[in-house]
Amino acid sequence: MLRSCLQCLSRPLAAVALTLVALLSACGDDSSDSHEDDRLIPLQTLLPAATRGFFQLSAAQTTGSTTLAALLGGADTRWRNHPLDILRYYSSGIPVKEVAEALLLAQVSRGGDEFLLLLHVDSAQAASTLANLERSEAAPHSGQAIWQVTATGLALAPLSRTTWAIGQRPAVEAAIDA
């Protein structure tokens, strides 16, 4: 479903999107098990085994007019359920274009109706972004804190201080277990 959505994008956005699909995420230091540090967890390593496809963007991999903010800019009402619309929903009110350094949106169900958003956020904005997000505490999974985002009902888990997973609870739990 996600791949077919990519194929239906307008020509300029499709060219940009196709160059960004399957890009490697920024690598980080895996030497610490603490979820309170700034380490960059390679986003692809957090995907559940049943992942059907993914769409990934990184600020470091976009240049000139093709910036992360430009790609995530205004809404295009001609399209429904394409990756950027899904991304807007799964971001759960987080200002992704202002705070994300990299993101990965993965289709994690066969039916094409369940996704997982993995974010690397700017370390200087991580705490204030979480503080401004309306959320409630949910039951932890494997000792990892999980919150429910009020606006969407989606689960959010901070896998490190700057790496977050957002999606339906089973998908977030799979990212925690990865």
N, CA, C and O atoms as a DFTB+ gen file, in Angstrom:
712 C
 N C O
     1  1       0.816      -1.189       0.000
     2  2       0.000       0.000       0.000
     3  2       0.860       1.252       0.000
     4  3       0.624       2.167      -0.789
     5  1       1.861       1.302       0.884
     6  2       2.711       2.480       0.960
     7  2       3.470       2.680      -0.338
     8  3       3.609       3.807      -0.813
     9  1       3.970       1.575      -0.923
    10  2       4.689       1.718      -2.189
    11  2       3.762       2.196      -3.291
    12  3       4.168       3.002      -4.129
    13  1       2.519       1.715      -3.309
    14  2       1.588       2.188      -4.325
    15  2       1.245       3.645      -4.093
    16  3       1.012       4.384      -5.050
    17  1       1.210       4.072      -2.840
    18  2       0.974       5.484      -2.544
    19  2       2.108       6.338      -3.078
    20  3       1.869       7.428      -3.599
    21  1       3.349       5.857      -2.956
    22  2       4.489       6.605      -3.474
    23  2       4.393       6.761      -4.981
    24  3       4.774       7.796      -5.527
    25  1       3.879       5.719      -5.667
    26  2       3.780       5.771      -7.113
    27  2       2.744       6.784      -7.577
    28  3       2.814       7.265      -8.709
    29  1       1.778       7.117      -6.713
    30  2       0.720       8.027      -7.137
    31  2       1.030       9.483      -6.802
    32  3       0.186      10.351      -7.025
    33  1       2.199       9.768      -6.283
    34  2       2.556      11.146      -5.968
    35  2       2.767      11.936      -7.249
    36  3       3.082      11.370      -8.296
    37  1       2.591      13.247      -7.158
    38  2       2.829      14.098      -8.316
    39  2       4.284      13.976      -8.745
    40  3       5.135      13.580      -7.948
    41  1       4.572      14.309      -9.985
    42  2       5.888      14.088     -10.568
    43  2       7.035      14.712      -9.763
    44  3       7.997      14.000      -9.473
    45  1       6.992      15.992      -9.385
    46  2       8.126      16.547      -8.632
    47  2       8.307      15.878      -7.272
    48  3       9.430      15.555      -6.885
    49  1       7.218      15.671      -6.554
    50  2       7.326      15.050      -5.239
    51  2       7.715      13.587      -5.372
    52  3       8.439      13.058      -4.529
    53  1       7.241      12.926      -6.425
    54  2       7.603      11.525      -6.629
    55  2       9.098      11.386      -6.869
    56  3       9.728      10.464      -6.350
    57  1       9.669      12.293      -7.648
    58  2      11.108      12.231      -7.902
    59  2      11.894      12.390      -6.613
    60  3      12.864      11.671      -6.377
    61  1      11.478      13.326      -5.787
    62  2      12.151      13.532      -4.502
    63  2      11.929      12.327      -3.600
    64  3      12.876      11.829      -2.990
    65  1      10.688      11.851      -3.507
    66  2      10.365      10.743      -2.607
    67  2      11.113       9.479      -2.996
    68  3      11.623       8.769      -2.129
    69  1      11.184       9.191      -4.286
    70  2      11.852       7.969      -4.714
    71  2      13.341       7.997      -4.401
    72  3      13.941       6.957      -4.129
    73  1      13.944       9.192      -4.440
    74  2      15.358       9.261      -4.082
    75  2      15.570       9.107      -2.586
    76  3      16.672       8.787      -2.140
    77  1      14.510       9.335      -1.807
    78  2      14.636       9.255      -0.356
    79  2      14.229       7.913       0.222
    80  3      14.573       7.601       1.361
    81  1      13.498       7.110      -0.551
    82  2      13.064       5.805      -0.045
    83  2      14.284       4.922       0.171
    84  3      15.181       4.864      -0.670
    85  1      14.305       4.258       1.271
    86  2      15.352       3.292       1.631
    87  2      16.714       3.912       1.894
    88  3      17.727       3.216       1.817
    89  1      16.765       5.214       2.203
    90  2      18.036       5.819       2.591
    91  2      18.420       5.330       3.971
    92  3      17.557       5.041       4.800
    93  1      19.685       5.241       4.209
    94  2      20.141       4.802       5.524
    95  2      19.969       5.920       6.526
    96  3      20.183       7.090       6.206
    97  1      19.579       5.560       7.747
    98  2      19.449       6.554       8.809
    99  2      20.820       6.868       9.376
   100  3      21.777       6.122       9.172
   101  1      20.902       7.974      10.084
   102  2      22.165       8.361      10.709
   103  2      22.571       7.319      11.733
   104  3      21.752       6.868      12.533
   105  1      23.829       6.942      11.703
   106  2      24.314       5.939      12.654
   107  2      24.731       6.627      13.933
   108  3      25.178       7.774      13.916
   109  1      24.583       5.921      15.046
   110  2      24.932       6.497      16.333
   111  2      25.755       5.546      17.155
   112  3      26.126       4.463      16.702
   113  1      26.032       5.956      18.354
   114  2      26.810       5.173      19.305
   115  2      25.882       4.227      20.028
   116  3      24.982       4.667      20.744
   117  1      26.085       2.932      19.853
   118  2      25.242       1.930      20.495
   119  2      25.842       1.430      21.802
   120  3      25.406       0.400      22.316
   121  1      26.828       2.128      22.353
   122  2      27.528       1.614      23.521
   123  2      26.760       1.783      24.816
   124  3      27.152       1.209      25.832
   125  1      25.683       2.547      24.818
   126  2      24.950       2.801      26.053
   127  2      23.565       2.191      25.983
   128  3      22.905       2.249      24.946
   129  1      23.122       1.602      27.093
   130  2      21.772       1.064      27.157
   131  2      20.798       2.061      27.758
   132  3      19.608       1.764      27.863
   133  1      21.263       3.221      28.151
   134  2      20.412       4.224      28.786
   135  2      19.469       4.833      27.766
   136  3      19.871       5.144      26.645
   137  1      18.217       5.001      28.155
   138  2      17.247       5.662      27.280
   139  2      17.209       7.156      27.549
   140  3      16.320       7.840      27.041
   141  1      18.140       7.683      28.329
   142  2      18.176       9.100      28.666
   143  2      19.265       9.837      27.907
   144  3      19.473      11.025      28.156
   145  1      19.965       9.184      26.994
   146  2      21.067       9.836      26.312
   147  2      20.633      10.388      24.961
   148  3      19.471      10.272      24.572
   149  1      21.585      10.990      24.253
   150  2      21.315      11.601      22.958
   151  2      21.715      10.705      21.790
   152  3      21.780      11.179      20.656
   153  1      21.984       9.438      22.035
   154  2      22.475       8.583      20.961
   155  2      21.458       8.504      19.827
   156  3      20.248       8.516      20.051
   157  1      21.975       8.426      18.623
   158  2      21.121       8.261      17.457
   159  2      21.013       6.774      17.166
   160  3      21.981       6.138      16.750
   161  1      19.855       6.242      17.384
   162  2      19.598       4.833      17.114
   163  2      19.287       4.705      15.626
   164  3      18.396       5.399      15.136
   165  1      19.992       3.839      14.885
   166  2      19.650       3.667      13.472
   167  2      18.173       3.267      13.350
   168  3      17.770       2.213      13.843
   169  1      17.382       4.100      12.703
   170  2      15.930       3.912      12.680
   171  2      15.517       2.577      12.081
   172  3      14.557       1.968      12.553
   173  1      16.210       2.110      11.065
   174  2      15.817       0.853      10.423
   175  2      15.939      -0.335      11.367
   176  3      15.245      -1.334      11.184
   177  1      16.799      -0.250      12.366
   178  2      16.951      -1.366      13.303
   179  2      15.762      -1.492      14.240
   180  3      15.642      -2.496      14.942
   181  1      14.883      -0.504      14.269
   182  2      13.726      -0.512      15.156
   183  2      12.472      -1.056      14.489
   184  3      11.430      -1.175      15.134
   185  1      12.557      -1.387      13.210
   186  2      11.377      -1.843      12.474
   187  2      10.999      -3.271      12.853
   188  3      11.866      -4.133      12.991
   189  1       9.689      -3.520      13.022
   190  2       9.236      -4.896      13.259
   191  2       9.572      -5.778      12.053
   192  3       9.664      -5.290      10.927
   193  1       9.753      -7.064      12.295
   194  2      10.125      -7.997      11.233
   195  2       9.099      -8.031      10.102
   196  3       9.463      -8.279       8.953
   197  1       7.832      -7.788      10.404
   198  2       6.768      -7.869       9.398
   199  2       6.584      -6.576       8.607
   200  3       5.593      -6.442       7.888
   201  1       7.494      -5.634       8.716
   202  2       7.374      -4.361       8.009
   203  2       7.251      -4.596       6.512
   204  3       8.024      -5.355       5.927
   205  1       6.269      -3.936       5.896
   206  2       5.981      -4.126       4.474
   207  2       6.743      -3.142       3.592
   208  3       7.035      -3.462       2.439
   209  1       7.066      -1.986       4.084
   210  2       7.771      -0.966       3.320
   211  2       7.954       0.260       4.189
   212  3       7.347       0.361       5.255
   213  1       8.786       1.199       3.747
   214  2       8.975       2.407       4.538
   215  2       9.335       3.590       3.660
   216  3       9.737       3.438       2.506
   217  1       9.181       4.766       4.236
   218  2       9.458       6.060       3.614
   219  2      10.331       6.794       4.614
   220  3       9.928       6.981       5.761
   221  1      11.526       7.216       4.201
   222  2      12.456       7.819       5.154
   223  2      12.997       9.135       4.626
   224  3      13.289       9.269       3.438
   225  1      13.127      10.109       5.525
   226  2      13.707      11.410       5.212
   227  2      14.727      11.750       6.281
   228  3      14.577      11.371       7.443
   229  1      15.762      12.462       5.882
   230  2      16.758      12.925       6.839
   231  2      17.173      14.326       6.456
   232  3      17.413      14.602       5.281
   233  1      17.261      15.220       7.431
   234  2      17.694      16.589       7.161
   235  2      19.093      16.594       6.566
   236  3      19.402      17.439       5.725
   237  1      19.933      15.678       6.982
   238  2      21.300      15.603       6.470
   239  2      21.339      15.141       5.016
   240  3      22.337      15.365       4.331
   241  1      20.285      14.507       4.537
   242  2      20.271      13.959       3.190
   243  2      19.439      14.793       2.227
   244  3      19.214      14.375       1.091
   245  1      18.978      15.961       2.656
   246  2      18.239      16.856       1.778
   247  2      19.027      18.146       1.663
   248  3      19.602      18.615       2.645
   249  1      19.058      18.722       0.471
   250  2      19.843      19.929       0.249
   251  2      19.051      20.934      -0.552
   252  3      18.051      20.591      -1.183
   253  1      19.499      22.180      -0.528
   254  2      18.894      23.229      -1.333
   255  2      17.416      23.383      -1.070
   256  3      16.989      23.475       0.081
   257  1      16.623      23.414      -2.146
   258  2      15.179      23.589      -1.999
   259  2      14.500      22.308      -1.537
   260  3      13.326      22.328      -1.167
   261  1      15.218      21.205      -1.554
   262  2      14.662      19.933      -1.108
   263  2      14.995      19.730       0.364
   264  3      15.737      18.813       0.714
   265  1      14.453      20.574       1.219
   266  2      14.698      20.443       2.651
   267  2      13.590      19.636       3.286
   268  3      12.508      19.489       2.718
   269  1      13.863      19.117       4.459
   270  2      12.853      18.372       5.200
   271  2      11.633      19.251       5.429
   272  3      10.502      18.790       5.273
   273  1      11.847      20.510       5.797
   274  2      10.731      21.424       6.035
   275  2       9.919      21.649       4.758
   276  3       8.691      21.712       4.812
   277  1      10.590      21.769       3.615
   278  2       9.869      21.976       2.352
   279  2       9.024      20.760       2.000
   280  3       7.889      20.899       1.544
   281  1       9.575      19.571       2.210
   282  2       8.825      18.355       1.900
   283  2       7.624      18.173       2.810
   284  3       6.608      17.616       2.395
   285  1       7.733      18.640       4.046
   286  2       6.653      18.474       5.011
   287  2       5.795      19.717       5.118
   288  3       4.965      19.819       6.021
   289  1       5.979      20.656       4.219
   290  2       5.297      21.941       4.271
   291  2       3.793      21.846       4.167
   292  3       3.178      21.041       4.865
   293  1       3.191      22.646       3.317
   294  2       1.743      22.760       3.229
   295  2       1.040      21.484       2.820
   296  3       1.612      20.606       2.175
   297  1      -0.214      21.410       3.213
   298  2      -1.031      20.241       2.880
   299  2      -1.431      20.300       1.411
   300  3      -1.749      21.372       0.897
   301  1      -1.418      19.183       0.750
   302  2      -1.844      19.064      -0.635
   303  2      -3.157      18.294      -0.628
   304  3      -3.161      17.071      -0.485
   305  1      -4.269      19.002      -0.781
   306  2      -5.578      18.372      -0.636
   307  2      -5.946      17.465      -1.808
   308  3      -6.970      16.784      -1.757
   309  1      -5.134      17.443      -2.857
   310  2      -5.441      16.553      -3.982
   311  2      -5.211      15.094      -3.621
   312  3      -5.757      14.200      -4.267
   313  1      -4.409      14.850      -2.597
   314  2      -4.037      13.485      -2.254
   315  2      -4.622      13.092      -0.922
   316  3      -4.690      13.906      -0.001
   317  1      -5.038      11.867      -0.815
   318  2      -5.527      11.309       0.443
   319  2      -4.724      10.044       0.725
   320  3      -4.490       9.230      -0.168
   321  1      -4.320       9.897       1.944
   322  2      -3.614       8.699       2.403
   323  2      -2.303       8.432       1.678
   324  3      -1.917       7.275       1.511
   325  1      -1.614       9.478       1.246
   326  2      -0.265       9.244       0.751
   327  2       0.696       9.434       1.922
   328  3       0.272       9.910       2.976
   329  1       1.947       9.088       1.780
   330  2       2.858       9.091       2.924
   331  2       2.893      10.384       3.726
   332  3       3.011      10.335       4.950
   333  1       2.795      11.533       3.080
   334  2       2.863      12.778       3.848
   335  2       1.599      13.012       4.673
   336  3       1.678      13.572       5.766
   337  1       0.435      12.594       4.170
   338  2      -0.790      12.683       4.981
   339  2      -0.704      11.744       6.178
   340  3      -1.061      12.115       7.296
   341  1      -0.234      10.540       5.937
   342  2      -0.089       9.569       7.020
   343  2       0.919      10.088       8.035
   344  3       0.719       9.965       9.243
   345  1       1.999      10.666       7.536
   346  2       3.017      11.242       8.416
   347  2       2.430      12.342       9.291
   348  3       2.719      12.407      10.486
   349  1       1.619      13.193       8.712
   350  2       1.001      14.274       9.499
   351  2       0.134      13.703      10.619
   352  3       0.142      14.233      11.730
   353  1      -0.604      12.645      10.351
   354  2      -1.441      12.035      11.379
   355  2      -0.584      11.384      12.461
   356  3      -0.801      11.610      13.651
   357  1       0.380      10.582      12.047
   358  2       1.196       9.854      13.016
   359  2       2.137      10.765      13.803
   360  3       2.624      10.365      14.860
   361  1       2.401      11.962      13.324
   362  2       3.241      12.882      14.094
   363  2       2.516      13.385      15.334
   364  3       3.143      13.963      16.221
   365  1       1.219      13.176      15.410
   366  2       0.423      13.438      16.621
   367  2       0.580      14.849      17.166
   368  3       0.580      15.050      18.380
   369  1       0.710      15.806      16.294
   370  2       0.829      17.189      16.746
   371  2       2.256      17.641      17.006
   372  3       2.479      18.808      17.330
   373  1       3.215      16.755      16.873
   374  2       4.619      17.144      17.021
   375  2       4.994      17.956      15.781
   376  3       4.729      17.514      14.663
   377  1       5.599      19.124      15.950
   378  2       5.978      19.935      14.782
   379  2       7.192      19.324      14.073
   380  3       8.315      19.810      14.209
   381  1       6.948      18.271      13.329
   382  2       8.010      17.468      12.730
   383  2       8.955      18.311      11.886
   384  3      10.171      18.145      11.977
   385  1       8.425      19.208      11.071
   386  2       9.322      19.951      10.188
   387  2      10.238      20.893      10.950
   388  3      11.264      21.311      10.415
   389  1       9.894      21.237      12.186
   390  2      10.765      22.093      12.987
   391  2      11.747      21.302      13.843
   392  3      12.861      21.771      14.079
   393  1      11.367      20.120      14.312
   394  2      12.201      19.418      15.300
   395  2      12.858      18.139      14.793
   396  3      13.809      17.665      15.415
   397  1      12.391      17.567      13.696
   398  2      12.933      16.278      13.242
   399  2      14.241      16.449      12.484
   400  3      14.359      17.295      11.598
   401  1      15.205      15.643      12.845
   402  2      16.453      15.569      12.092
   403  2      16.397      14.422      11.088
   404  3      17.051      14.469      10.046
   405  1      15.621      13.403      11.402
   406  2      15.402      12.273      10.500
   407  2      14.098      11.617      10.910
   408  3      13.703      11.673      12.075
   409  1      13.435      10.999       9.954
   410  2      12.207      10.270      10.258
   411  2      12.081       9.086       9.337
   412  3      12.636       9.064       8.238
   413  1      11.343       8.105       9.804
   414  2      11.061       6.921       9.015
   415  2       9.610       6.545       9.280
   416  3       9.226       6.314      10.427
   417  1       8.812       6.483       8.237
   418  2       7.415       6.067       8.327
   419  2       7.324       4.686       7.695
   420  3       7.602       4.520       6.507
   421  1       6.932       3.694       8.493
   422  2       6.900       2.311       8.011
   423  2       5.488       1.758       8.042
   424  3       4.740       1.990       8.991
   425  1       5.126       1.020       6.993
   426  2       3.868       0.277       6.969
   427  2       4.140      -1.047       7.666
   428  3       4.979      -1.829       7.219
   429  1       3.430      -1.295       8.763
   430  2       3.731      -2.483       9.566
   431  2       2.619      -3.523       9.564
   432  3       2.678      -4.491      10.322
   433  1       1.603      -3.336       8.721
   434  2       0.532      -4.333       8.652
   435  2       0.285      -4.733       7.207
   436  3       0.539      -3.962       6.281
   437  1      -0.207      -5.929       7.031
   438  2      -0.535      -6.414       5.686
   439  2      -1.650      -5.597       5.054
   440  3      -1.649      -5.368       3.845
   441  1      -2.598      -5.160       5.867
   442  2      -3.738      -4.426       5.347
   443  2      -3.420      -3.003       4.943
   444  3      -4.259      -2.334       4.340
   445  1      -2.229      -2.525       5.261
   446  2      -1.844      -1.175       4.874
   447  2      -2.477      -0.096       5.715
   448  3      -2.493       1.070       5.322
   449  1      -3.006      -0.473       6.885
   450  2      -3.694       0.518       7.701
   451  2      -2.995       0.779       9.029
   452  3      -3.530       1.498       9.872
   453  1      -1.819       0.214       9.229
   454  2      -1.080       0.446      10.470
   455  2       0.349       0.845      10.128
   456  3       1.024       0.202       9.324
   457  1       0.786       1.926      10.763
   458  2       2.099       2.481      10.478
   459  2       2.855       2.725      11.773
   460  3       2.269       2.732      12.856
   461  1       4.145       2.922      11.652
   462  2       5.012       3.264      12.769
   463  2       5.872       4.430      12.316
   464  3       6.522       4.359      11.273
   465  1       5.877       5.503      13.094
   466  2       6.715       6.661      12.808
   467  2       7.874       6.655      13.790
   468  3       7.671       6.656      15.005
   469  1       9.083       6.649      13.262
   470  2      10.289       6.727      14.072
   471  2      10.935       8.076      13.805
   472  3      11.131       8.456      12.651
   473  1      11.264       8.798      14.863
   474  2      11.817      10.146      14.738
   475  2      13.140      10.273      15.465
   476  3      13.308       9.743      16.563
   477  1      14.082      10.981      14.850
   478  2      15.249      11.526      15.543
   479  2      14.938      13.011      15.653
   480  3      14.789      13.691      14.638
   481  1      14.839      13.515      16.872
   482  2      14.523      14.930      17.057
   483  2      15.764      15.689      17.496
   484  3      16.698      15.114      18.056
   485  1      15.757      16.986      17.232
   486  2      16.842      17.866      17.630
   487  2      16.992      17.824      19.145
   488  3      16.019      18.041      19.867
   489  1      18.192      17.549      19.632
   490  2      18.400      17.384      21.074
   491  2      18.068      18.647      21.857
   492  3      17.646      18.562      23.011
   493  1      18.251      19.816      21.252
   494  2      17.948      21.065      21.948
   495  2      16.446      21.278      22.118
   496  3      16.022      22.033      22.992
   497  1      15.634      20.612      21.280
   498  2      14.187      20.809      21.324
   499  2      13.422      19.612      21.878
   500  3      12.200      19.677      22.017
   501  1      14.106      18.536      22.193
   502  2      13.436      17.299      22.607
   503  2      12.575      17.491      23.849
   504  3      11.394      17.144      23.836
   505  1      13.133      18.029      24.903
   506  2      12.401      18.166      26.171
   507  2      11.211      19.102      26.031
   508  3      10.126      18.794      26.524
   509  1      11.393      20.239      25.368
   510  2      10.281      21.187      25.234
   511  2       9.192      20.641      24.318
   512  3       8.013      20.919      24.534
   513  1       9.565      19.872      23.302
   514  2       8.569      19.276      22.411
   515  2       7.700      18.290      23.181
   516  3       6.477      18.305      23.041
   517  1       8.313      17.439      23.986
   518  2       7.533      16.500      24.800
   519  2       6.684      17.232      25.830
   520  3       5.543      16.843      26.080
   521  1       7.225      18.283      26.426
   522  2       6.482      19.035      27.440
   523  2       5.238      19.690      26.845
   524  3       4.227      19.836      27.533
   525  1       5.302      20.082      25.581
   526  2       4.171      20.746      24.922
   527  2       3.174      19.777      24.305
   528  3       2.127      20.202      23.816
   529  1       3.474      18.501      24.318
   530  2       2.599      17.493      23.718
   531  2       1.592      17.005      24.750
   532  3       1.970      16.551      25.830
   533  1       0.324      17.101      24.418
   534  2      -0.712      16.624      25.343
   535  2      -0.740      15.101      25.296
   536  3      -1.062      14.504      24.268
   537  1      -0.397      14.481      26.429
   538  2      -0.264      13.032      26.494
   539  2      -0.567      12.556      27.901
   540  3      -0.557      13.337      28.852
   541  1      -0.834      11.270      28.019
   542  2      -1.046      10.669      29.336
   543  2      -0.184       9.417      29.435
   544  3       0.130       8.776      28.432
   545  1       0.188       9.089      30.657
   546  2       1.041       7.926      30.873
   547  2       0.244       6.646      30.622
   548  3      -0.907       6.523      31.041
   549  1       0.867       5.712      29.941
   550  2       0.270       4.395      29.695
   551  2       1.158       3.355      30.379
   552  3       2.239       3.677      30.871
   553  1       0.698       2.132      30.402
   554  2       1.487       1.058      31.019
   555  2       2.811       0.908      30.277
   556  3       2.830       0.916      29.046
   557  1       3.912       0.773      31.004
   558  2       5.211       0.596      30.343
   559  2       5.304      -0.779      29.677
   560  3       4.530      -1.686      29.984
   561  1       6.250      -0.914      28.773
   562  2       6.514      -2.193      28.111
   563  2       7.988      -2.515      28.294
   564  3       8.847      -1.720      27.914
   565  1       8.289      -3.662      28.867
   566  2       9.674      -4.086      29.112
   567  2      10.475      -3.006      29.835
   568  3      11.656      -2.802      29.554
   569  1       9.820      -2.319      30.767
   570  2      10.485      -1.275      31.532
   571  2      10.594       0.060      30.823
   572  3      11.116       1.019      31.393
   573  1      10.115       0.144      29.599
   574  2      10.188       1.372      28.803
   575  2       8.899       2.172      28.965
   576  3       7.804       1.626      28.830
   577  1       9.028       3.456      29.252
   578  2       7.863       4.334      29.374
   579  2       7.140       4.443      28.037
   580  3       7.769       4.501      26.980
   581  1       5.817       4.471      28.098
   582  2       4.974       4.691      26.917
   583  2       3.901       5.688      27.319
   584  3       3.337       5.598      28.410
   585  1       3.622       6.636      26.437
   586  2       2.550       7.597      26.652
   587  2       1.507       7.428      25.563
   588  3       1.805       6.951      24.468
   589  1       0.282       7.822      25.876
   590  2      -0.776       7.869      24.873
   591  2      -0.975       9.332      24.508
   592  3      -1.218      10.167      25.379
   593  1      -0.873       9.639      23.221
   594  2      -1.041      11.004      22.740
   595  2      -2.532      11.295      22.664
   596  3      -3.283      10.578      22.003
   597  1      -2.951      12.351      23.347
   598  2      -4.372      12.678      23.457
   599  2      -5.016      12.936      22.098
   600  3      -6.123      12.458      21.848
   601  1      -4.359      13.671      21.226
   602  2      -4.949      14.071      19.944
   603  2      -5.278      12.891      19.040
   604  3      -6.266      12.937      18.307
   605  1      -4.474      11.842      19.077
   606  2      -4.651      10.730      18.139
   607  2      -4.914       9.387      18.807
   608  3      -5.393       8.460      18.155
   609  1      -4.612       9.269      20.081
   610  2      -4.731       7.984      20.758
   611  2      -3.579       7.046      20.456
   612  3      -3.577       5.899      20.904
   613  1      -2.597       7.521      19.700
   614  2      -1.439       6.698      19.371
   615  2      -0.487       6.618      20.556
   616  3      -0.487       7.489      21.426
   617  1       0.318       5.572      20.580
   618  2       1.327       5.400      21.625
   619  2       2.615       6.092      21.197
   620  3       2.957       6.112      20.014
   621  1       3.325       6.659      22.171
   622  2       4.617       7.293      21.936
   623  2       5.592       6.762      22.976
   624  3       5.311       6.790      24.175
   625  1       6.740       6.280      22.510
   626  2       7.785       5.797      23.422
   627  2       9.088       6.506      23.093
   628  3       9.535       6.479      21.946
   629  1       9.704       7.141      24.087
   630  2      11.031       7.720      23.862
   631  2      12.084       6.620      24.001
   632  3      12.383       6.188      25.114
   633  1      12.644       6.166      22.885
   634  2      13.616       5.074      22.906
   635  2      14.981       5.560      23.381
   636  3      15.776       4.780      23.905
   637  1      15.244       6.825      23.202
   638  2      16.354       7.556      23.808
   639  2      15.811       8.975      23.960
   640  3      14.654       9.225      23.625
   641  1      16.611       9.892      24.448
   642  2      16.102      11.252      24.621
   643  2      15.710      11.873      23.277
   644  3      14.826      12.728      23.228
   645  1      16.351      11.456      22.201
   646  2      16.098      12.066      20.899
   647  2      15.531      11.107      19.853
   648  3      15.334      11.515      18.708
   649  1      15.265       9.869      20.197
   650  2      14.687       8.898      19.257
   651  2      13.358       8.422      19.810
   652  3      13.295       7.836      20.890
   653  1      12.294       8.680      19.057
   654  2      10.945       8.365      19.519
   655  2      10.241       7.462      18.518
   656  3      10.483       7.539      17.314
   657  1       9.365       6.601      19.036
   658  2       8.514       5.737      18.210
   659  2       7.064       6.123      18.474
   660  3       6.656       6.261      19.627
   661  1       6.281       6.299      17.400
   662  2       4.871       6.676      17.520
   663  2       4.060       5.758      16.618
   664  3       4.403       5.559      15.453
   665  1       2.980       5.198      17.162
   666  2       2.106       4.343      16.372
   667  2       1.115       3.627      17.261
   668  3       0.971       3.950      18.440
   669  1       0.428       2.644      16.683
   670  2      -0.429       1.795      17.494
   671  2       0.465       1.067      18.494
   672  3       1.622       0.771      18.193
   673  1      -0.054       0.784      19.657
   674  2       0.765       0.214      20.728
   675  2       1.554      -1.036      20.311
   676  3       2.737      -1.118      20.641
   677  1       0.962      -2.020      19.599
   678  2       1.759      -3.201      19.215
   679  2       2.987      -2.844      18.363
   680  3       4.044      -3.454      18.522
   681  1       2.853      -1.876      17.474
   682  2       3.991      -1.470      16.643
   683  2       5.063      -0.788      17.483
   684  3       6.254      -1.015      17.271
   685  1       4.649       0.044      18.433
   686  2       5.604       0.717      19.319
   687  2       6.314      -0.312      20.200
   688  3       7.521      -0.217      20.420
   689  1       5.568      -1.290      20.700
   690  2       6.187      -2.348      21.509
   691  2       7.207      -3.137      20.690
   692  3       8.259      -3.513      21.207
   693  1       6.903      -3.388      19.420
   694  2       7.853      -4.101      18.556
   695  2       9.128      -3.281      18.369
   696  3      10.221      -3.845      18.313
   697  1       9.000      -1.955      18.271
   698  2      10.183      -1.093      18.157
   699  2      11.002      -1.138      19.444
   700  3      12.233      -1.145      19.397
   701  1      10.332      -1.167      20.583
   702  2      11.029      -1.267      21.869
   703  2      11.792      -2.584      21.946
   704  3      12.921      -2.624      22.436
   705  1      11.180      -3.658      21.465
   706  2      11.789      -4.985      21.540
   707  2      12.908      -5.194      20.523
   708  3      13.707      -6.121      20.661
   709  1      12.969      -4.336      19.500
   710  2      13.972      -4.510      18.426
   711  2      15.386      -4.311      18.935
   712  3      16.340      -4.421      18.165
